[in-house]
Amino acid sequence: MKRTTLAAAAAALALGTAGLTTAPALFAQGAPQVPGVKDPARVAAGTYALDANHTLVGWEVSHFGFNDYFGVFGNIKGTMTLDPANIAATKVEVAVPIADVSVASAGLKDHLLRAGKDGGAPDFFGPTPGMATFTSTSVTKTGETTADIAGTLTMNGKSAPVTLKAEFVGAGANPFNKKETAGFHARTTIDRTQWGINYAAPFVGKDVTLTISAAFEKQ
């Protein structure tokens, strides 16, 4: 599966203080340890909510077979119910606002959200695309820090099954708001035509790789 640059984008975003003006002592010279550690024992059972300021869904698609193009969705909402002693009982629900897509080209963003010609169907999402939602149906542990999350992706008025390859990244207390936080990365590849997004396929690739960087805060 292709690698993307989302990890770098997520790292840059994470360095922001989300409007806070005073950095915690964590960032002082000689600070001993990063707050998040890849230790599953740090993850407490309970209900978590996505940290929308530090959660991203990146996408990658082939451009005419010449190169790959990248974009990012943000402002994502979601919840997770997790018991580390019973991973199979995990429940995840996520909502991604399509209109908040970020791309380097203003012209491309306009095209993604453009109404169809003469009242017809839009090429991509149209001006009122709503939410793309993912609801898990099963979680299967595949390793000490990995799991397959199967679920239903609803987008563009259509639903189809998707399986995310998820990996636990780290857990600990957020140094700003003190909330217990657990972070995950996940990847999958979807065929966009299953959701009625057929424009220019296969010249613009049908297969779209999604790379997810998610931080969940315990409620």
N, C-alpha and C positions, 0 to 999 in steps of 0.2 A: 504494500500500500504506500502511496506517495507520502512524502513528508511535507509539511507545510511550515510556514513561518509564524503560525499562530502563537506558538510558545513564546517567541520573542515579543509579540504584541501584548500578550497577557502579562508578561513580566514588566513591560514598560508601564502598562496600566496599573499594575499592582503597586508600583513605586509612588503613585499619586497618594496624597493624604486625604482625598475626598472632601476637601474644604476645611480640614483641620489646620490650625495655624501653629500648633505646638507639637513637636515630635516627642514621643515617649522616650524614657531613658534607654530603651532598647537600642536606639540609634547612636547613643553616645560612644565615644571612642573606647574600644576594648570590650564592647558588649559580648557576652560569652556564647550566645546561641540564638539561632533563628527560631522563632516561635513554633513553626510547624515542623513536625518530625514524622518520618515514615515509620510509625509505630502503631499498628492496629489496636494495641492495648489502650491507647489514648482516646479512642472513639467511644463515647458514651451512648447508650441506648436512648432513644427519644425521637422527638419531631424536630426537623431542621427546616429552615427556609433559605432559599438562595440569597447570597449577597449579590444583589443586582449590579453593584458598582465594580465587581471583580469577577464576573462570570461572562464568558464569551462563547459564541458558536461561530467557528470559522468554516468557510466553504471554499472548495477548490474545484475548478472545472476546466477541461481542455478547451483551448481557443484555436479552432481549426486544425488541431494537431500540431500547431507550431510551438505552443507553450501553454502554461497553465495560468489561469487568472484566479485571484483570491478576493474574498470579501468577508465581512464580519457582521454578525448580529449581536446587539447588546440590549440593555434594559430588560433582561430576562427575569421572569418570575417563576417560582416553583417551590415545591415542598418535597421532603423526603422523610419517611418514617423508617428508622433503622434500629435493628437490634443486632449487634455484632455476634451474639451467640446464636442467632437464627437468621443468617443472611438471606435465605430463601423467602423470608416474610417481608423483605424490604419493599416499600412502595415509593415510586417516584412519579411526580407530575410536574411538567414544565410547560410554560407558555412563552413563545418567542414572538415579539411584535415585528412582523415582516417589514413594515414601513420604516423601521429604525435601521435598515441595512446600511452599512458603511462600505463604500468602494472608493478607489482612487479617482475614478472618472465620473464627473458630474453628469456627463451625457449618458453613461451607462445607468446610473441611478435613476435618471429621468425615464429611461427606457424600461427598467424593471417595474416602475410604478406608473407607467403610462396607460391611459385608457385605450381600449381597442378602437380601431378605425371604424367610422360610420356605425357606431353602436355595437360592433362585433366584440368578440372575446379579446382580451388583452394578450399581448405576446407572452408576458410573464405573469405578474401579480395584479396589475391594475392599481388605481389610486386609493382604493379602500381594501387592502389585502387582509386586514384582521390579523389573527394570531395563527401561528403554527403551534400545535400542541402535541406533546408526547406523554402518554400514560403507560406506565409499565404494566406488564401482565405476568412476568415471572423474572426472577433473579437467580442465576446459577453461579455458584462460586467455582472459579477455574484455577485458583492458586491462592497463596497466602494474602496477596494484595490485589487480585484481579477477579473479575466477574463478568458474565454476559448478562446484559439487561435487555430482555425482549419486551416489546411493547407495540403500541399503535401510534403512528404519526399521522396526524390530521392536518392537512394543508390545502389551500386552494379548493376547499369544498370536497376533498377526497381523503380517504383513509386507507392505509396499507401498513402491514407489519414491518418493523425495523428492529434489528438487534444491535445494541451498542456494546463494544468491547471496552470495558471500563477498568481503570486502574486507580487504586488509592494512592494519593501523593503524600499527604501529611495531615497531621492534626495537632491542635494546641489552642491556646487562648489568643485571640486577636489582641495585639498590644494597645489598640486604640479604644475599642468598645468593650473589651474583656470577655466577649462572647466566645464560647467553645466553638471552634471551627474545624470542619473536615473538608479537605480538598480532593478532587478527583479529575482525572483526564479520561476522555472517552473518544472513540473513533467509530465511524461506520461509513459505508458507501451506499448511496441510494440511486435508483433510476428515476430521474425527475419526471419522465413521461408517465409514471404511475400516478402522479398527482396532476396530470393534465398540463404540464409545462413542456410543451412540445417544440417551441420556437427554435428553428435552425438546427434541430437534431438531425443527423448526428455530427454536423459540422462543428457546432458547439456541443461538447460532449453530453451524452445522456447521463453518464455516471458522474455524480457529484459526491466528493469526499467531504464529510463533516468531521471537524475536530473540535471537541468541547473541552473547555477549561472551566470547572465549576467549583465555587466555594460555598459550602452550606454552613449556616450558623444555627446552633442549638437554641430552640425557643424555650 
